[in-house]
Amino acid sequence: MSKIVFGKNLKTAVIVNPQAGNGRTAKIWLSVESALKQSIGPFKSIQTTCRGDAKHLTRQELENGAVRIVAVGGDGHLNEVLNGFIENDLPVSSDAALSFLMTGTGCDFQRSLGIPANWQSAVENLKQAQVRQIDVGKVTFTKSDSTKQVRYFDNIASFGLSGAVDRCIENSRPPAFLKGTPLFLWATIKTVLTHPNQAVKFQIDDGPEQQIQTRLGLLANGRYFGGAMLAAPEAELDNGMLDLLMLKEISLAKFLWHLPKIYKGTHLKIPEVFFQKVRRFTASSTEQIILDIDGESPGYLEATFEVLPRILKLII
């Protein structure tokens, strides 16, 4: 990593999701905006109004010459901004870099970078920003209308239980006091009670087709997901590989018994966990299996997961 010095002529756009953190971001934005200006200097501020907005706003700013985009929101918002950075597996602008400030619910990606959860401390850290080239994951997946779509991810893409947990959080009304890690734990326990092991056919790199009965599979670039679960303790953001983990067929009681281990990152030792570092992974099923891509559930298997080595310039 190298240190970068920001001058007054640097064209920076800050793209904000005011709804992140159940509307918390809108309430604290004026304070965040003031602190950001002291930390990184002047910038153009834009607020999103609907899902998908951040991708298009990011692309627009990059095409207009922005060389730094700061995403303010949650993991899903950061994913949208990332997808504005990349087109056809290449950066839209080779000069542009991405920064972020997490104000959402899970805030998982920042944990892999050791960034403080407190936004004031995270803003202060941006004064000492450094450039880092990181890998990006790519998923070619199936939408509900059976068409194919591509989505890039910075953190973790997964399928099965995690996708169902996303839908649970999105479609149910959890108790108001549940936020962050407790919210994801509540949704996980609620969902797993009805979520079965499912048959998945898969291929790793150029290897033979295999089959597994699984509740959960994930391809990790970052280490954390699901609100502080240390899902992929050996994952690295710049090693040109994704960490593949799949849970082999396991009883519900045994799954719940082992669940605390995923928060500590000690689950790789469990015999029922399949683990391998991969560059490409394809999975399909005759059953409907939901995807989770950086905290959002945009589609289903069949899907192909790939790594694009060091194509994103991160300033953090």
C-alpha positions, 0 to 999 in steps of 0.5 A: 500500500502507498500513501496518497495526498489529496489536493484541492483540485481532486474531483471527488463525489460522495454518493450517499444512501440516506436510508442505510441503517434503517434511515439512520444515515439521513439523521446523521448526514449533516454531521458526517458531511462536515467531518468528511469535508475536514478529512478529505476536502471539498466534494460533490454530494449526491443522495440516492433515491431508489435501489440501483441508483448508486450504480448509475450515479457512480458511472455518471460521475466517473464519466464526468471525470471524477477520480474518487468516489466515496460511498456512504451507506451499507454493504449493499450500497457499496456493492452498487457503487462498485458495480458502477466502477466496472464494466465488462470486467474492466475499470470504467476509469483506470485513474478512479479510486473507491473509498467508503464510509459504512453507516449501514446495518451489517457493515461487514466489508470494513471488518476485513480492512480493520476499519473502526465501526464508529463512523467518526473514527473511520472518517478520521482514518481517511486523513491517512488514506492509502491506495490498495489494489484489490480483487473483485468477484464476479457472479453470472447468475440467473434472474427470476425471469430465467435471464442471465445477469452479471454482478460484481462483489467486493466482499462475499457472494453466497447461496442457500441459507444466506440468500433466504436470510436476506429475504427474511430481513427484507420481508419481515418486521423484526423487533425494533431493538434488533440491529447489526449482529443481533438482527442477522443472528435472529434472521439466521435462526428463524430461517434455518428452522425451515431451510433444508439441505438442497442438492447442488451440482458444482464444478471447481475451476476446470475440474469434474462435476460434483454434487453436494447436499448443502444448506449454505455455500459461499465464495469469499473475497473478504472475511466477514458477512451476516453481521460480523460472522468470520465466515472466511478467516483465511480470505485475502483481498488481493491474492487472486483467489476466492475462498470456497466454503460449503456446508455438507449435509448436516442436521439442524441440531448440529448446525445450531450447535456449530453456529457460534463457531462461525463468529470466531472463525473456527468452523473450518475445522468442522468435518462438515465444512468443505473448504478450498481456494478457487479461481472459478466455481459454477453451481446449479440445482433443480431446486430454487436456491437464492443468492446473496451478493454483498448482502443483497439477493438479486437472483438464483442458481445457476451461477458462475463465480469468478475472481478478477485479480486486483482490478479495483483501486481502493483508497481507505 
